[in-house]
Amino acid sequence: MNTTPPPDPRDRPARLTVGVVGAGRVGPALAASLRLAGHRPVAASGVSEASRRRAAALLPDVPLMPPAEVLRHAELVLLTVPDDALPGLVTGLAETGAVRPGQLLVHTSGRYGAKVLEPALRAGALPLALHPAMTFTGTPVDVQRLAGCSFGVTAPEELRLAAEALVIEMGGEPEWIDEEKRPLYHAALALGANHLVTLVAQSLDLLRTAGVTAPDRMLGPLLGAALDNALRSGDAALTGPVARGDAGTVSAHVQQLRAHAPGAVAGYLAMARATADRALAHGLLKPELAEDLLGVLADGTEGTAR
């Protein structure tokens, strides 16, 4: 029986010093995950008190310093700032000479590929786009959630293996995304994850208004089953009054929403129309029932405009 202990990750070759520019919810979690793989976080930047708390919780003993100083200390730099701030940050770091030749510069934006790092590339950096398809809380639980998480990976072809290796070291699954497809890729994730939160929050509010004392307990099993069915079966998992063509029920829904939650009417109608279109296209909604249903949805649209 082999009793030799497994090698310490810190003894692996090519371990890197890691810096984080933007200690939001994502950067500290990724750096903490890289530390588990044997890399060494050495610096982070964060301005707000919330950023400082996150850095302290996930990267204890890692000093906070200005972004340019982070780049001076680190061989691998995570740029984890909001999408709209990323181009300006990269340009500024490159123009001030903060970027070093051979430095790995990784951004985590879903919207952008590697081209947004072009100013740093001209300064000799190695550009990687690694976007975790995960929602983050800014707490240590995020590190656990990275296990098995898919990452949208975009990089120059010669850096593809390095990018994928970093994702695997963080416990993730690399998924290659072409540069020009990044905005579409990101839109798909936002449509599914961000809008889901809004839909669930609206459902919780409506159930409370209807007198349900534990709406979360009621919705949990239902939404869990619906998500599982959708992931397994796609459009074949569609159920409910829209897919059945129950125009009267949908009309009653719209009337009640107008009375109790007018802000939810537009979203209900838009999703109902999208559901009807998909149900029709996949033969779930009978054409003879679709006409009345679409009429109700059209009337609902007109009603919200008055």
C-alpha positions as CSV (number, residue, x, y, z in Angstrom):
1,M,0.0,0.0,0.0
2,N,1.4,3.4,-1.0
3,T,1.5,5.7,2.0
4,T,3.4,8.5,0.3
5,P,1.4,11.8,0.9
6,P,0.2,13.7,-2.1
7,P,2.5,16.5,-3.3
8,D,1.9,19.9,-1.8
9,P,0.5,22.2,-4.4
10,R,3.1,24.8,-3.5
11,D,5.8,22.4,-4.6
12,R,4.5,22.3,-8.2
13,P,6.5,24.2,-10.9
14,A,5.4,27.5,-12.4
15,R,3.6,28.7,-9.3
16,L,2.7,32.4,-9.7
17,T,2.4,35.5,-7.6
18,V,-1.2,36.7,-8.0
19,G,-2.7,40.2,-7.8
20,V,-6.3,41.4,-7.8
21,V,-7.3,44.7,-9.2
22,G,-10.9,45.3,-8.0
23,A,-11.7,43.5,-4.8
24,G,-15.4,43.0,-5.7
25,R,-17.2,39.8,-5.3
26,V,-15.3,37.9,-8.0
27,G,-11.6,38.7,-7.7
28,P,-11.0,37.6,-4.1
29,A,-12.8,34.3,-4.7
30,L,-10.7,33.5,-7.8
31,A,-7.5,34.5,-6.0
32,A,-8.4,32.3,-3.0
33,S,-9.1,29.4,-5.4
34,L,-5.7,29.9,-7.1
35,R,-4.1,29.9,-3.7
36,L,-5.6,26.4,-3.1
37,A,-3.9,25.4,-6.3
38,G,-0.5,26.6,-5.0
39,H,-0.3,30.1,-6.4
40,R,0.5,32.9,-4.0
41,P,-1.8,36.0,-3.8
42,V,0.4,38.9,-2.9
43,A,-1.5,42.1,-3.5
44,A,-5.0,43.5,-4.0
45,S,-6.7,46.8,-4.7
46,G,-10.0,47.9,-3.2
47,V,-11.4,51.3,-2.4
48,S,-14.8,50.7,-0.7
49,E,-15.2,49.4,2.8
50,A,-17.1,46.4,1.3
51,S,-14.2,45.6,-0.9
52,R,-11.8,45.8,2.0
53,R,-14.0,43.4,4.0
54,R,-14.1,40.9,1.2
55,A,-10.4,41.0,0.7
56,A,-9.8,40.5,4.4
57,A,-12.2,37.5,4.5
58,L,-11.0,35.7,1.4
59,L,-7.4,36.9,1.2
60,P,-6.2,37.4,4.8
61,D,-2.7,39.0,5.2
62,V,-2.7,40.1,1.5
63,P,-2.0,43.8,1.5
64,L,-4.2,46.4,-0.2
65,M,-2.4,48.9,-2.6
66,P,-3.1,51.0,-5.7
67,P,-3.7,49.1,-9.0
68,A,-0.3,50.0,-10.4
69,E,1.4,48.7,-7.3
70,V,-0.6,45.4,-7.6
71,L,0.8,44.9,-11.1
72,R,4.3,45.6,-9.9
73,H,4.1,42.8,-7.4
74,A,2.3,40.1,-9.3
75,E,3.1,37.8,-12.2
76,L,-0.6,37.0,-12.7
77,V,-3.1,39.9,-12.4
78,L,-6.9,39.5,-12.2
79,L,-8.7,42.5,-13.5
80,T,-12.1,42.1,-11.8
81,V,-13.8,45.4,-12.3
82,P,-17.2,46.2,-13.8
83,D,-17.4,45.7,-17.6
84,D,-17.8,49.4,-18.4
85,A,-14.7,50.3,-16.4
86,L,-12.5,47.6,-17.9
87,P,-11.3,49.4,-21.2
88,G,-10.3,52.6,-19.4
89,L,-8.5,50.6,-16.7
90,V,-6.5,48.6,-19.2
91,T,-5.6,51.7,-21.2
92,G,-4.5,53.6,-18.1
93,L,-2.4,50.8,-16.8
94,A,-0.6,50.4,-20.1
95,E,-0.1,54.1,-20.7
96,T,1.5,54.6,-17.2
97,G,3.9,51.8,-17.7
98,A,2.4,49.5,-15.0
99,V,2.2,46.5,-17.4
100,R,5.3,44.4,-17.6
101,P,6.3,42.1,-20.5
102,G,5.4,38.5,-19.9
103,Q,2.8,39.4,-17.3
104,L,-0.4,37.4,-17.4
105,L,-3.3,39.8,-17.4
106,V,-6.7,38.1,-16.8
107,H,-10.0,39.8,-16.9
108,T,-13.3,38.2,-15.9
109,S,-15.8,40.2,-17.9
110,G,-18.4,38.1,-19.8
111,R,-18.9,40.8,-22.4
112,Y,-15.4,41.2,-23.6
113,G,-12.9,38.8,-25.1
114,A,-9.1,39.2,-25.2
115,K,-9.2,42.3,-27.6
116,V,-10.1,44.6,-24.8
117,L,-6.6,43.9,-23.4
118,E,-4.9,45.0,-26.6
119,P,-3.2,48.1,-25.0
120,A,-1.6,45.7,-22.4
121,L,-0.7,43.2,-25.2
122,R,1.3,46.0,-26.9
123,A,3.1,46.5,-23.7
124,G,4.1,42.9,-23.7
125,A,1.5,41.3,-21.4
126,L,-0.2,38.0,-22.1
127,P,-4.0,38.6,-22.4
128,L,-6.6,36.1,-21.1
129,A,-10.4,36.4,-20.7
130,L,-11.7,34.0,-18.1
131,H,-15.4,34.5,-17.2
132,P,-16.9,32.3,-14.5
133,A,-20.5,31.4,-15.3
134,M,-21.5,31.8,-11.7
135,T,-23.2,34.3,-9.4
136,F,-21.0,35.5,-6.5
137,T,-21.9,36.5,-3.0
138,G,-18.5,37.9,-1.9
139,T,-18.2,35.3,0.8
140,P,-16.0,32.1,1.2
141,V,-18.9,30.0,-0.2
142,D,-17.9,31.3,-3.6
143,V,-14.7,29.4,-3.6
144,Q,-16.6,26.1,-3.1
145,R,-19.1,27.0,-5.9
146,L,-16.2,27.3,-8.4
147,A,-15.9,23.5,-8.3
148,G,-17.4,22.3,-11.6
149,C,-18.3,25.9,-12.7
150,S,-18.0,26.6,-16.4
151,F,-15.7,29.4,-17.5
152,G,-16.1,31.3,-20.8
153,V,-12.5,31.3,-22.1
154,T,-11.1,33.6,-24.8
155,A,-7.4,34.1,-25.5
156,P,-4.9,34.2,-28.4
157,E,-4.5,30.7,-29.8
158,E,-0.9,30.4,-28.4
159,L,-2.3,31.1,-24.9
160,R,-5.3,28.8,-25.1
161,L,-3.7,25.9,-23.1
162,A,-2.5,28.3,-20.4
163,A,-5.9,29.8,-20.0
164,E,-7.6,26.5,-19.8
165,A,-5.1,25.2,-17.3
166,L,-5.8,28.1,-15.0
167,V,-9.5,27.4,-15.1
168,I,-8.9,23.8,-14.3
169,E,-6.7,24.7,-11.4
170,M,-9.5,26.8,-10.0
171,G,-11.8,23.7,-10.2
172,G,-13.7,25.0,-13.2
173,E,-14.5,23.6,-16.7
174,P,-13.1,25.7,-19.6
175,E,-15.5,26.4,-22.5
176,W,-14.0,28.2,-25.5
177,I,-15.9,31.2,-26.7
178,D,-14.9,33.0,-29.9
179,E,-14.0,36.7,-29.6
180,E,-17.0,37.9,-31.7
181,K,-19.4,35.7,-29.8
182,R,-18.7,37.0,-26.3
183,P,-21.5,39.6,-26.2
184,L,-24.0,36.9,-27.3
185,Y,-22.6,34.4,-24.7
186,H,-22.9,37.0,-22.0
187,A,-26.5,38.0,-23.0
188,A,-27.5,34.3,-22.8
189,L,-26.2,34.1,-19.2
190,A,-27.8,37.3,-18.2
191,L,-31.1,36.3,-19.7
192,G,-31.1,33.0,-17.7
193,A,-29.5,34.0,-14.4
194,N,-30.2,37.7,-13.8
195,H,-33.7,37.7,-15.1
196,L,-34.4,34.6,-13.1
197,V,-33.8,36.4,-9.8
198,T,-36.2,39.1,-10.9
199,L,-38.9,36.6,-11.8
200,V,-38.5,34.7,-8.5
201,A,-38.6,37.9,-6.5
202,Q,-41.8,38.9,-8.2
203,S,-43.3,35.5,-7.6
204,L,-42.4,35.7,-3.9
205,D,-44.0,39.2,-3.7
206,L,-47.2,38.0,-5.4
207,L,-47.6,34.9,-3.2
208,R,-47.2,37.1,-0.1
209,T,-49.9,39.4,-1.4
210,A,-52.1,36.3,-2.0
211,G,-51.7,35.3,1.6
212,V,-49.0,32.6,1.4
213,T,-47.1,32.6,4.6
214,A,-44.0,30.7,3.4
215,P,-43.7,31.6,-0.3
216,D,-40.0,30.5,-0.4
217,R,-41.0,27.0,0.8
218,M,-43.8,26.8,-1.8
219,L,-41.6,28.0,-4.7
220,G,-38.5,26.0,-3.9
221,P,-39.6,22.5,-5.0
222,L,-41.6,23.9,-7.9
223,L,-38.8,26.0,-9.3
224,G,-36.2,23.3,-8.7
225,A,-38.3,20.8,-10.6
226,A,-38.9,23.3,-13.4
227,L,-35.2,24.1,-13.8
228,D,-34.3,20.5,-13.8
229,N,-36.9,19.6,-16.4
230,A,-35.9,22.6,-18.6
231,L,-32.2,21.6,-18.5
232,R,-33.0,18.0,-19.3
233,S,-35.8,18.5,-21.9
234,G,-35.7,22.1,-23.1
235,D,-39.0,23.3,-24.6
236,A,-40.6,19.9,-24.0
237,A,-40.7,20.9,-20.3
238,L,-43.1,23.7,-20.9
239,T,-46.3,23.5,-18.8
240,G,-49.0,25.9,-17.6
241,P,-51.8,27.8,-19.0
242,V,-49.9,29.5,-21.9
243,A,-48.6,26.2,-23.2
244,R,-52.0,24.7,-22.9
245,G,-53.7,27.6,-24.6
246,D,-56.0,28.5,-21.6
247,A,-56.8,32.0,-22.7
248,G,-59.3,32.6,-19.9
249,T,-56.8,31.7,-17.2
250,V,-54.2,34.0,-18.8
251,S,-56.8,36.8,-19.0
252,A,-57.6,36.4,-15.3
253,H,-53.9,36.5,-14.5
254,V,-53.5,39.8,-16.3
255,Q,-56.5,41.3,-14.6
256,Q,-55.2,40.4,-11.2
257,L,-51.7,41.6,-11.9
258,R,-53.1,45.0,-13.0
259,A,-55.0,45.2,-9.7
260,H,-52.3,44.1,-7.4
261,A,-48.9,44.4,-9.1
262,P,-49.1,46.6,-12.2
263,G,-45.3,46.7,-12.4
264,A,-45.3,43.0,-13.2
265,V,-47.8,43.2,-16.1
266,A,-45.3,44.0,-18.8
267,G,-42.9,41.2,-17.8
268,Y,-45.8,38.7,-17.6
269,L,-47.0,39.6,-21.0
270,A,-43.6,39.5,-22.6
271,M,-42.7,36.1,-21.1
272,A,-46.2,34.7,-22.0
273,R,-45.8,35.8,-25.6
274,A,-42.3,34.2,-25.8
275,T,-43.7,31.0,-24.2
276,A,-46.5,30.9,-26.6
277,D,-44.2,31.3,-29.6
278,R,-42.0,28.5,-28.3
279,A,-44.9,26.2,-27.5
280,L,-46.4,26.8,-31.0
281,A,-43.0,26.1,-32.7
282,H,-42.6,22.8,-30.8
283,G,-46.2,21.6,-31.3
284,L,-47.2,21.9,-27.7
285,L,-49.7,24.7,-28.2
286,K,-52.5,23.9,-30.6
287,P,-52.9,26.5,-33.4
288,E,-56.7,26.7,-32.9
289,L,-56.1,27.7,-29.2
290,A,-53.3,30.0,-29.9
291,E,-55.4,32.6,-31.7
292,D,-57.5,33.4,-28.6
293,L,-54.5,33.3,-26.3
294,L,-52.5,35.7,-28.5
295,G,-55.6,38.0,-28.6
296,V,-55.6,38.1,-24.8
297,L,-51.9,39.0,-24.8
298,A,-52.4,41.7,-27.4
299,D,-55.3,43.2,-25.4
300,G,-53.1,43.1,-22.3
301,T,-50.5,45.1,-24.1
302,E,-52.9,47.7,-25.1
303,G,-54.4,47.8,-21.6
304,T,-51.0,48.6,-20.1
305,A,-50.5,51.5,-22.5
306,R,-53.6,53.4,-21.4
